Amino acid sequence: MSRSDKYVGIDEDMFGGMTTIGKAVRDARVFQLIPEDETCKGWNIQGIDALLDKVNAEWDKYGCLVSHLPKELFERHQRIYGEAVEKAKKLGWDGEYETYSDQ
């Protein structure tokens, strides 16, 4: 989130959304909680938190495991995440960001 507490949108987020909020947006797309073209640009923290609560409730139904998703959701997940990883790699992402310390 920026200083204004408004989300920049998944397309403008770091490496095309390879962040915690970006993951929540992608998951919300997988579960069809938002349309696939919704970037959440301009959403405030309360809106993102509410979306995350809905996403977590959906994941709880499947034990928080991709392998437990029904075929339709699994295929949508693979497509959405596959496209995101491909885009992120083109932007220079290598997966190491997730291991950086916040300290």
Backbone as XML, in Angstrom:
<?xml version="1.0"?>
<chain id="A" units="angstrom">
  <residue number="1" name="MET">
    <atom name="N" x="0.854" y="-1.172" z="0.000"/>
    <atom name="CA" x="0.000" y="0.000" z="0.000"/>
    <atom name="C" x="0.899" y="1.235" z="0.000"/>
  </residue>
  <residue number="2" name="SER">
    <atom name="N" x="0.433" y="2.256" z="-0.641"/>
    <atom name="CA" x="1.197" y="3.499" z="-0.686"/>
    <atom name="C" x="0.907" y="4.347" z="0.547"/>
  </residue>
  <residue number="3" name="ARG">
    <atom name="N" x="1.578" y="5.450" z="0.622"/>
    <atom name="CA" x="1.378" y="6.357" z="1.737"/>
    <atom name="C" x="-0.076" y="6.802" z="1.837"/>
  </residue>
  <residue number="4" name="SER">
    <atom name="N" x="-0.771" y="6.850" z="0.723"/>
    <atom name="CA" x="-2.160" y="7.298" z="0.747"/>
    <atom name="C" x="-3.107" y="6.173" z="1.158"/>
  </residue>
  <residue number="5" name="ASP">
    <atom name="N" x="-2.554" y="4.997" z="1.452"/>
    <atom name="CA" x="-3.348" y="3.833" z="1.833"/>
    <atom name="C" x="-4.300" y="3.374" z="0.734"/>
  </residue>
  <residue number="6" name="LYS">
    <atom name="N" x="-3.927" y="3.650" z="-0.491"/>
    <atom name="CA" x="-4.678" y="3.162" z="-1.642"/>
    <atom name="C" x="-3.769" y="2.192" z="-2.395"/>
  </residue>
  <residue number="7" name="TYR">
    <atom name="N" x="-4.321" y="1.059" z="-2.748"/>
    <atom name="CA" x="-3.542" y="0.064" z="-3.474"/>
    <atom name="C" x="-3.292" y="0.546" z="-4.902"/>
  </residue>
  <residue number="8" name="VAL">
    <atom name="N" x="-2.097" y="0.326" z="-5.398"/>
    <atom name="CA" x="-1.706" y="0.778" z="-6.735"/>
    <atom name="C" x="-2.332" y="-0.053" z="-7.844"/>
  </residue>
  <residue number="9" name="GLY">
    <atom name="N" x="-2.848" y="-1.208" z="-7.488"/>
    <atom name="CA" x="-3.412" y="-2.119" z="-8.481"/>
    <atom name="C" x="-2.410" y="-3.201" z="-8.820"/>
  </residue>
  <residue number="10" name="ILE">
    <atom name="N" x="-2.904" y="-4.378" z="-9.092"/>
    <atom name="CA" x="-2.012" y="-5.523" z="-9.328"/>
    <atom name="C" x="-1.088" y="-5.297" z="-10.519"/>
  </residue>
  <residue number="11" name="ASP">
    <atom name="N" x="-1.561" y="-4.567" z="-11.537"/>
    <atom name="CA" x="-0.719" y="-4.326" z="-12.705"/>
    <atom name="C" x="0.437" y="-3.378" z="-12.424"/>
  </residue>
  <residue number="12" name="GLU">
    <atom name="N" x="0.295" y="-2.519" z="-11.433"/>
    <atom name="CA" x="1.335" y="-1.559" z="-11.083"/>
    <atom name="C" x="2.130" y="-1.997" z="-9.854"/>
  </residue>
  <residue number="13" name="ASP">
    <atom name="N" x="1.710" y="-3.072" z="-9.235"/>
    <atom name="CA" x="2.378" y="-3.593" z="-8.047"/>
    <atom name="C" x="3.719" y="-4.194" z="-8.454"/>
  </residue>
  <residue number="14" name="MET">
    <atom name="N" x="4.565" y="-4.439" z="-7.485"/>
    <atom name="CA" x="5.900" y="-4.963" z="-7.711"/>
    <atom name="C" x="5.876" y="-6.241" z="-8.550"/>
  </residue>
  <residue number="15" name="PHE">
    <atom name="N" x="6.625" y="-6.236" z="-9.649"/>
    <atom name="CA" x="6.725" y="-7.388" z="-10.547"/>
    <atom name="C" x="5.349" y="-7.900" z="-10.974"/>
  </residue>
  <residue number="16" name="GLY">
    <atom name="N" x="4.429" y="-6.988" z="-11.233"/>
    <atom name="CA" x="3.105" y="-7.391" z="-11.709"/>
    <atom name="C" x="2.262" y="-8.043" z="-10.633"/>
  </residue>
  <residue number="17" name="GLY">
    <atom name="N" x="2.542" y="-7.723" z="-9.392"/>
    <atom name="CA" x="1.716" y="-8.234" z="-8.305"/>
    <atom name="C" x="2.277" y="-9.426" z="-7.566"/>
  </residue>
  <residue number="18" name="MET">
    <atom name="N" x="3.580" y="-9.589" z="-7.560"/>
    <atom name="CA" x="4.182" y="-10.680" z="-6.800"/>
    <atom name="C" x="4.397" y="-10.244" z="-5.352"/>
  </residue>
  <residue number="19" name="THR">
    <atom name="N" x="3.291" y="-9.886" z="-4.724"/>
    <atom name="CA" x="3.270" y="-9.422" z="-3.339"/>
    <atom name="C" x="2.118" y="-10.118" z="-2.625"/>
  </residue>
  <residue number="20" name="THR">
    <atom name="N" x="2.016" y="-9.909" z="-1.346"/>
    <atom name="CA" x="0.926" y="-10.500" z="-0.573"/>
    <atom name="C" x="-0.427" y="-10.030" z="-1.090"/>
  </residue>
  <residue number="21" name="ILE">
    <atom name="N" x="-0.543" y="-8.734" z="-1.357"/>
    <atom name="CA" x="-1.812" y="-8.210" z="-1.863"/>
    <atom name="C" x="-2.076" y="-8.735" z="-3.273"/>
  </residue>
  <residue number="22" name="GLY">
    <atom name="N" x="-1.054" y="-8.782" z="-4.094"/>
    <atom name="CA" x="-1.212" y="-9.320" z="-5.446"/>
    <atom name="C" x="-1.694" y="-10.757" z="-5.424"/>
  </residue>
  <residue number="23" name="LYS">
    <atom name="N" x="-1.166" y="-11.553" z="-4.510"/>
    <atom name="CA" x="-1.612" y="-12.943" z="-4.373"/>
    <atom name="C" x="-3.092" y="-12.994" z="-3.993"/>
  </residue>
  <residue number="24" name="ALA">
    <atom name="N" x="-3.507" y="-12.118" z="-3.094"/>
    <atom name="CA" x="-4.910" y="-12.079" z="-2.690"/>
    <atom name="C" x="-5.803" y="-11.714" z="-3.875"/>
  </residue>
  <residue number="25" name="VAL">
    <atom name="N" x="-5.351" y="-10.779" z="-4.693"/>
    <atom name="CA" x="-6.126" y="-10.385" z="-5.872"/>
    <atom name="C" x="-6.229" y="-11.556" z="-6.845"/>
  </residue>
  <residue number="26" name="ARG">
    <atom name="N" x="-5.099" y="-12.236" z="-7.092"/>
    <atom name="CA" x="-5.139" y="-13.396" z="-7.991"/>
    <atom name="C" x="-6.052" y="-14.489" z="-7.444"/>
  </residue>
  <residue number="27" name="ASP">
    <atom name="N" x="-5.948" y="-14.749" z="-6.144"/>
    <atom name="CA" x="-6.814" y="-15.766" z="-5.537"/>
    <atom name="C" x="-8.287" y="-15.375" z="-5.647"/>
  </residue>
  <residue number="28" name="ALA">
    <atom name="N" x="-8.575" y="-14.095" z="-5.458"/>
    <atom name="CA" x="-9.963" y="-13.626" z="-5.588"/>
    <atom name="C" x="-10.461" y="-13.843" z="-7.015"/>
  </residue>
  <residue number="29" name="ARG">
    <atom name="N" x="-9.588" y="-13.697" z="-7.981"/>
    <atom name="CA" x="-9.948" y="-13.977" z="-9.375"/>
    <atom name="C" x="-10.210" y="-15.469" z="-9.560"/>
  </residue>
  <residue number="30" name="VAL">
    <atom name="N" x="-9.356" y="-16.287" z="-8.983"/>
    <atom name="CA" x="-9.535" y="-17.743" z="-9.085"/>
    <atom name="C" x="-10.901" y="-18.148" z="-8.555"/>
  </residue>
  <residue number="31" name="PHE">
    <atom name="N" x="-11.272" y="-17.621" z="-7.402"/>
    <atom name="CA" x="-12.539" y="-17.982" z="-6.763"/>
    <atom name="C" x="-13.716" y="-17.158" z="-7.284"/>
  </residue>
  <residue number="32" name="GLN">
    <atom name="N" x="-13.461" y="-16.331" z="-8.283"/>
    <atom name="CA" x="-14.477" y="-15.487" z="-8.904"/>
    <atom name="C" x="-15.174" y="-14.565" z="-7.905"/>
  </residue>
  <residue number="33" name="LEU">
    <atom name="N" x="-14.393" y="-14.087" z="-6.948"/>
    <atom name="CA" x="-14.893" y="-13.096" z="-6.003"/>
    <atom name="C" x="-14.861" y="-11.710" z="-6.635"/>
  </residue>
  <residue number="34" name="ILE">
    <atom name="N" x="-13.975" y="-11.554" z="-7.614"/>
    <atom name="CA" x="-13.884" y="-10.338" z="-8.420"/>
    <atom name="C" x="-13.689" y="-10.781" z="-9.864"/>
  </residue>
  <residue number="35" name="PRO">
    <atom name="N" x="-14.037" y="-9.934" z="-10.828"/>
    <atom name="CA" x="-13.775" y="-10.280" z="-12.235"/>
    <atom name="C" x="-12.273" y="-10.378" z="-12.492"/>
  </residue>
  <residue number="36" name="GLU">
    <atom name="N" x="-11.902" y="-11.150" z="-13.483"/>
    <atom name="CA" x="-10.476" y="-11.323" z="-13.774"/>
    <atom name="C" x="-9.797" y="-10.046" z="-14.246"/>
  </residue>
  <residue number="37" name="ASP">
    <atom name="N" x="-10.558" y="-9.075" z="-14.693"/>
    <atom name="CA" x="-9.934" y="-7.824" z="-15.122"/>
    <atom name="C" x="-9.915" y="-6.764" z="-14.018"/>
  </residue>
  <residue number="38" name="GLU">
    <atom name="N" x="-10.395" y="-7.109" z="-12.819"/>
    <atom name="CA" x="-10.357" y="-6.180" z="-11.678"/>
    <atom name="C" x="-8.938" y="-6.129" z="-11.141"/>
  </residue>
  <residue number="39" name="THR">
    <atom name="N" x="-8.355" y="-4.932" z="-11.102"/>
    <atom name="CA" x="-6.992" y="-4.767" z="-10.613"/>
    <atom name="C" x="-6.945" y="-4.321" z="-9.152"/>
  </residue>
  <residue number="40" name="CYS">
    <atom name="N" x="-8.059" y="-3.888" z="-8.625"/>
    <atom name="CA" x="-8.181" y="-3.361" z="-7.259"/>
    <atom name="C" x="-7.440" y="-2.041" z="-7.081"/>
  </residue>
  <residue number="41" name="LYS">
    <atom name="N" x="-7.114" y="-1.392" z="-8.188"/>
    <atom name="CA" x="-6.453" y="-0.087" z="-8.130"/>
    <atom name="C" x="-7.353" y="0.898" z="-7.389"/>
  </residue>
  <residue number="42" name="GLY">
    <atom name="N" x="-6.752" y="1.602" z="-6.434"/>
    <atom name="CA" x="-7.475" y="2.611" z="-5.680"/>
    <atom name="C" x="-8.231" y="2.075" z="-4.474"/>
  </residue>
  <residue number="43" name="TRP">
    <atom name="N" x="-8.195" y="0.757" z="-4.264"/>
    <atom name="CA" x="-8.883" y="0.186" z="-3.111"/>
    <atom name="C" x="-8.143" y="0.599" z="-1.844"/>
  </residue>
  <residue number="44" name="ASN">
    <atom name="N" x="-8.902" y="0.849" z="-0.797"/>
    <atom name="CA" x="-8.273" y="1.173" z="0.485"/>
    <atom name="C" x="-7.983" y="-0.119" z="1.253"/>
  </residue>
  <residue number="45" name="ILE">
    <atom name="N" x="-7.278" y="0.017" z="2.354"/>
    <atom name="CA" x="-6.852" y="-1.152" z="3.134"/>
    <atom name="C" x="-8.049" y="-1.955" z="3.635"/>
  </residue>
  <residue number="46" name="GLN">
    <atom name="N" x="-9.140" y="-1.275" z="3.971"/>
    <atom name="CA" x="-10.323" y="-1.982" z="4.453"/>
    <atom name="C" x="-10.917" y="-2.872" z="3.353"/>
  </residue>
  <residue number="47" name="GLY">
    <atom name="N" x="-10.923" y="-2.373" z="2.127"/>
    <atom name="CA" x="-11.427" y="-3.163" z="1.004"/>
    <atom name="C" x="-10.549" y="-4.367" z="0.722"/>
  </residue>
  <residue number="48" name="ILE">
    <atom name="N" x="-9.241" y="-4.164" z="0.776"/>
    <atom name="CA" x="-8.299" y="-5.270" z="0.563"/>
    <atom name="C" x="-8.448" y="-6.297" z="1.681"/>
  </residue>
  <residue number="49" name="ASP">
    <atom name="N" x="-8.560" y="-5.836" z="2.926"/>
    <atom name="CA" x="-8.735" y="-6.760" z="4.058"/>
    <atom name="C" x="-10.024" y="-7.564" z="3.925"/>
  </residue>
  <residue number="50" name="ALA">
    <atom name="N" x="-11.099" y="-6.923" z="3.510"/>
    <atom name="CA" x="-12.374" y="-7.624" z="3.325"/>
    <atom name="C" x="-12.247" y="-8.678" z="2.227"/>
  </residue>
  <residue number="51" name="LEU">
    <atom name="N" x="-11.547" y="-8.335" z="1.153"/>
    <atom name="CA" x="-11.327" y="-9.295" z="0.069"/>
    <atom name="C" x="-10.486" y="-10.462" z="0.566"/>
  </residue>
  <residue number="52" name="LEU">
    <atom name="N" x="-9.455" y="-10.173" z="1.336"/>
    <atom name="CA" x="-8.594" y="-11.218" z="1.881"/>
    <atom name="C" x="-9.383" y="-12.161" z="2.787"/>
  </residue>
  <residue number="53" name="ASP">
    <atom name="N" x="-10.297" y="-11.621" z="3.579"/>
    <atom name="CA" x="-11.147" y="-12.469" z="4.422"/>
    <atom name="C" x="-11.971" y="-13.433" z="3.573"/>
  </residue>
  <residue number="54" name="LYS">
    <atom name="N" x="-12.510" y="-12.940" z="2.464"/>
    <atom name="CA" x="-13.310" y="-13.790" z="1.567"/>
    <atom name="C" x="-12.434" y="-14.847" z="0.903"/>
  </residue>
  <residue number="55" name="VAL">
    <atom name="N" x="-11.248" y="-14.447" z="0.492"/>
    <atom name="CA" x="-10.304" y="-15.388" z="-0.125"/>
    <atom name="C" x="-9.933" y="-16.490" z="0.868"/>
  </residue>
  <residue number="56" name="ASN">
    <atom name="N" x="-9.622" y="-16.099" z="2.098"/>
    <atom name="CA" x="-9.252" y="-17.085" z="3.117"/>
    <atom name="C" x="-10.391" y="-18.053" z="3.392"/>
  </residue>
  <residue number="57" name="ALA">
    <atom name="N" x="-11.619" y="-17.559" z="3.400"/>
    <atom name="CA" x="-12.777" y="-18.433" z="3.615"/>
    <atom name="C" x="-12.899" y="-19.455" z="2.483"/>
  </residue>
  <residue number="58" name="GLU">
    <atom name="N" x="-12.605" y="-19.032" z="1.272"/>
    <atom name="CA" x="-12.649" y="-19.966" z="0.134"/>
    <atom name="C" x="-11.544" y="-21.008" z="0.254"/>
  </residue>
  <residue number="59" name="TRP">
    <atom name="N" x="-10.332" y="-20.564" z="0.578"/>
    <atom name="CA" x="-9.224" y="-21.515" z="0.713"/>
    <atom name="C" x="-9.495" y="-22.520" z="1.823"/>
  </residue>
  <residue number="60" name="ASP">
    <atom name="N" x="-10.133" y="-22.082" z="2.898"/>
    <atom name="CA" x="-10.449" y="-22.991" z="4.009"/>
    <atom name="C" x="-11.295" y="-24.171" z="3.554"/>
  </residue>
  <residue number="61" name="LYS">
    <atom name="N" x="-12.140" y="-23.966" z="2.564"/>
    <atom name="CA" x="-12.999" y="-25.037" z="2.036"/>
    <atom name="C" x="-12.170" y="-26.170" z="1.415"/>
  </residue>
  <residue number="62" name="TYR">
    <atom name="N" x="-10.958" y="-25.834" z="0.994"/>
    <atom name="CA" x="-10.112" y="-26.796" z="0.277"/>
    <atom name="C" x="-8.820" y="-27.094" z="1.043"/>
  </residue>
  <residue number="63" name="GLY">
    <atom name="N" x="-8.848" y="-26.856" z="2.333"/>
    <atom name="CA" x="-7.681" y="-27.150" z="3.152"/>
    <atom name="C" x="-6.466" y="-26.327" z="2.790"/>
  </residue>
  <residue number="64" name="CYS">
    <atom name="N" x="-6.690" y="-25.194" z="2.144"/>
    <atom name="CA" x="-5.610" y="-24.279" z="1.745"/>
    <atom name="C" x="-4.599" y="-24.933" z="0.799"/>
  </residue>
  <residue number="65" name="LEU">
    <atom name="N" x="-5.051" y="-25.921" z="0.046"/>
    <atom name="CA" x="-4.164" y="-26.640" z="-0.877"/>
    <atom name="C" x="-4.680" y="-26.567" z="-2.307"/>
  </residue>
  <residue number="66" name="VAL">
    <atom name="N" x="-3.832" y="-26.146" z="-3.212"/>
    <atom name="CA" x="-4.199" y="-26.094" z="-4.626"/>
    <atom name="C" x="-4.634" y="-27.470" z="-5.111"/>
  </residue>
  <residue number="67" name="SER">
    <atom name="N" x="-3.971" y="-28.497" z="-4.644"/>
    <atom name="CA" x="-4.282" y="-29.866" z="-5.089"/>
    <atom name="C" x="-5.674" y="-30.321" z="-4.674"/>
  </residue>
  <residue number="68" name="HIS">
    <atom name="N" x="-6.299" y="-29.623" z="-3.742"/>
    <atom name="CA" x="-7.650" y="-29.981" z="-3.302"/>
    <atom name="C" x="-8.738" y="-29.211" z="-4.038"/>
  </residue>
  <residue number="69" name="LEU">
    <atom name="N" x="-8.342" y="-28.302" z="-4.916"/>
    <atom name="CA" x="-9.330" y="-27.537" z="-5.668"/>
    <atom name="C" x="-10.046" y="-28.437" z="-6.664"/>
  </residue>
  <residue number="70" name="PRO">
    <atom name="N" x="-11.339" y="-28.200" z="-6.882"/>
    <atom name="CA" x="-12.036" y="-28.921" z="-7.946"/>
    <atom name="C" x="-11.399" y="-28.572" z="-9.297"/>
  </residue>
  <residue number="71" name="LYS">
    <atom name="N" x="-11.608" y="-29.421" z="-10.276"/>
    <atom name="CA" x="-10.947" y="-29.288" z="-11.577"/>
    <atom name="C" x="-11.063" y="-27.875" z="-12.157"/>
  </residue>
  <residue number="72" name="GLU">
    <atom name="N" x="-12.255" y="-27.300" z="-12.173"/>
    <atom name="CA" x="-12.455" y="-25.972" z="-12.766"/>
    <atom name="C" x="-11.624" y="-24.909" z="-12.043"/>
  </residue>
  <residue number="73" name="LEU">
    <atom name="N" x="-11.636" y="-24.940" z="-10.724"/>
    <atom name="CA" x="-10.849" y="-23.971" z="-9.961"/>
    <atom name="C" x="-9.355" y="-24.225" z="-10.123"/>
  </residue>
  <residue number="74" name="PHE">
    <atom name="N" x="-8.965" y="-25.493" z="-10.128"/>
    <atom name="CA" x="-7.554" y="-25.841" z="-10.305"/>
    <atom name="C" x="-7.048" y="-25.307" z="-11.646"/>
  </residue>
  <residue number="75" name="GLU">
    <atom name="N" x="-7.817" y="-25.531" z="-12.703"/>
    <atom name="CA" x="-7.400" y="-25.076" z="-14.028"/>
    <atom name="C" x="-7.338" y="-23.553" z="-14.099"/>
  </residue>
  <residue number="76" name="ARG">
    <atom name="N" x="-8.291" y="-22.866" z="-13.489"/>
    <atom name="CA" x="-8.275" y="-21.406" z="-13.462"/>
    <atom name="C" x="-7.053" y="-20.916" z="-12.669"/>
  </residue>
  <residue number="77" name="HIS">
    <atom name="N" x="-6.790" y="-21.575" z="-11.541"/>
    <atom name="CA" x="-5.624" y="-21.222" z="-10.727"/>
    <atom name="C" x="-4.340" y="-21.366" z="-11.537"/>
  </residue>
  <residue number="78" name="GLN">
    <atom name="N" x="-4.187" y="-22.488" z="-12.222"/>
    <atom name="CA" x="-2.972" y="-22.742" z="-13.002"/>
    <atom name="C" x="-2.804" y="-21.679" z="-14.084"/>
  </residue>
  <residue number="79" name="ARG">
    <atom name="N" x="-3.885" y="-21.321" z="-14.748"/>
    <atom name="CA" x="-3.822" y="-20.319" z="-15.814"/>
    <atom name="C" x="-3.462" y="-18.944" z="-15.246"/>
  </residue>
  <residue number="80" name="ILE">
    <atom name="N" x="-4.183" y="-18.511" z="-14.216"/>
    <atom name="CA" x="-3.956" y="-17.180" z="-13.645"/>
    <atom name="C" x="-2.549" y="-17.068" z="-13.068"/>
  </residue>
  <residue number="81" name="TYR">
    <atom name="N" x="-2.123" y="-18.051" z="-12.320"/>
    <atom name="CA" x="-0.793" y="-17.996" z="-11.722"/>
    <atom name="C" x="0.303" y="-18.205" z="-12.763"/>
  </residue>
  <residue number="82" name="GLY">
    <atom name="N" x="0.051" y="-19.042" z="-13.744"/>
    <atom name="CA" x="1.026" y="-19.242" z="-14.817"/>
    <atom name="C" x="1.284" y="-17.950" z="-15.574"/>
  </residue>
  <residue number="83" name="GLU">
    <atom name="N" x="0.203" y="-17.228" z="-15.907"/>
    <atom name="CA" x="0.341" y="-15.950" z="-16.599"/>
    <atom name="C" x="1.064" y="-14.934" z="-15.715"/>
  </residue>
  <residue number="84" name="ALA">
    <atom name="N" x="0.756" y="-14.936" z="-14.418"/>
    <atom name="CA" x="1.384" y="-13.982" z="-13.492"/>
    <atom name="C" x="2.883" y="-14.236" z="-13.363"/>
  </residue>
  <residue number="85" name="VAL">
    <atom name="N" x="3.274" y="-15.485" z="-13.256"/>
    <atom name="CA" x="4.695" y="-15.821" z="-13.129"/>
    <atom name="C" x="5.437" y="-15.454" z="-14.409"/>
  </residue>
  <residue number="86" name="GLU">
    <atom name="N" x="4.840" y="-15.746" z="-15.546"/>
    <atom name="CA" x="5.468" y="-15.408" z="-16.824"/>
    <atom name="C" x="5.685" y="-13.891" z="-16.927"/>
  </residue>
  <residue number="87" name="LYS">
    <atom name="N" x="4.663" y="-13.114" z="-16.574"/>
    <atom name="CA" x="4.769" y="-11.652" z="-16.615"/>
    <atom name="C" x="5.833" y="-11.167" z="-15.628"/>
  </residue>
  <residue number="88" name="ALA">
    <atom name="N" x="5.818" y="-11.715" z="-14.426"/>
    <atom name="CA" x="6.763" y="-11.292" z="-13.398"/>
    <atom name="C" x="8.204" y="-11.566" z="-13.823"/>
  </residue>
  <residue number="89" name="LYS">
    <atom name="N" x="8.435" y="-12.713" z="-14.421"/>
    <atom name="CA" x="9.798" y="-13.040" z="-14.879"/>
    <atom name="C" x="10.265" y="-12.062" z="-15.944"/>
  </residue>
  <residue number="90" name="LYS">
    <atom name="N" x="9.354" y="-11.649" z="-16.832"/>
    <atom name="CA" x="9.709" y="-10.659" z="-17.853"/>
    <atom name="C" x="10.061" y="-9.319" z="-17.217"/>
  </residue>
  <residue number="91" name="LEU">
    <atom name="N" x="9.498" y="-9.063" z="-16.033"/>
    <atom name="CA" x="9.779" y="-7.816" z="-15.315"/>
    <atom name="C" x="10.980" y="-7.936" z="-14.381"/>
  </residue>
  <residue number="92" name="GLY">
    <atom name="N" x="11.650" y="-9.105" z="-14.409"/>
    <atom name="CA" x="12.859" y="-9.277" z="-13.615"/>
    <atom name="C" x="12.683" y="-10.035" z="-12.316"/>
  </residue>
  <residue number="93" name="TRP">
    <atom name="N" x="11.511" y="-10.526" z="-12.047"/>
    <atom name="CA" x="11.255" y="-11.280" z="-10.811"/>
    <atom name="C" x="11.923" y="-12.635" z="-10.907"/>
  </residue>
  <residue number="94" name="ASP">
    <atom name="N" x="12.537" y="-13.058" z="-9.798"/>
    <atom name="CA" x="13.177" y="-14.372" z="-9.785"/>
    <atom name="C" x="12.718" y="-15.231" z="-8.616"/>
  </residue>
  <residue number="95" name="GLY">
    <atom name="N" x="11.733" y="-14.746" z="-7.875"/>
    <atom name="CA" x="11.218" y="-15.511" z="-6.747"/>
    <atom name="C" x="11.936" y="-15.245" z="-5.449"/>
  </residue>
  <residue number="96" name="GLU">
    <atom name="N" x="13.036" y="-14.524" z="-5.501"/>
    <atom name="CA" x="13.819" y="-14.265" z="-4.302"/>
    <atom name="C" x="13.173" y="-13.234" z="-3.381"/>
  </residue>
  <residue number="97" name="TYR">
    <atom name="N" x="12.312" y="-12.372" z="-3.908"/>
    <atom name="CA" x="11.699" y="-11.312" z="-3.104"/>
    <atom name="C" x="11.034" y="-11.878" z="-1.850"/>
  </residue>
  <residue number="98" name="GLU">
    <atom name="N" x="10.392" y="-13.016" z="-1.999"/>
    <atom name="CA" x="9.657" y="-13.603" z="-0.884"/>
    <atom name="C" x="10.556" y="-14.023" z="0.270"/>
  </residue>
  <residue number="99" name="THR">
    <atom name="N" x="11.839" y="-14.152" z="0.024"/>
    <atom name="CA" x="12.761" y="-14.577" z="1.085"/>
    <atom name="C" x="13.491" y="-13.395" z="1.731"/>
  </residue>
  <residue number="100" name="TYR">
    <atom name="N" x="13.264" y="-12.191" z="1.216"/>
    <atom name="CA" x="13.914" y="-11.020" z="1.809"/>
    <atom name="C" x="13.330" y="-10.737" z="3.190"/>
  </residue>
  <residue number="101" name="SER">
    <atom name="N" x="14.176" y="-10.252" z="4.052"/>
    <atom name="CA" x="13.749" y="-9.876" z="5.400"/>
    <atom name="C" x="13.171" y="-8.469" z="5.381"/>
  </residue>
  <residue number="102" name="ASP">
    <atom name="N" x="12.152" y="-8.242" z="6.200"/>
    <atom name="CA" x="11.585" y="-6.896" z="6.332"/>
    <atom name="C" x="12.431" y="-6.032" z="7.249"/>
  </residue>
  <residue number="103" name="GLN">
    <atom name="N" x="13.474" y="-6.584" z="7.819"/>
    <atom name="CA" x="14.303" y="-5.835" z="8.761"/>
    <atom name="C" x="15.314" y="-4.993" z="8.067"/>
  </residue>
</chain>
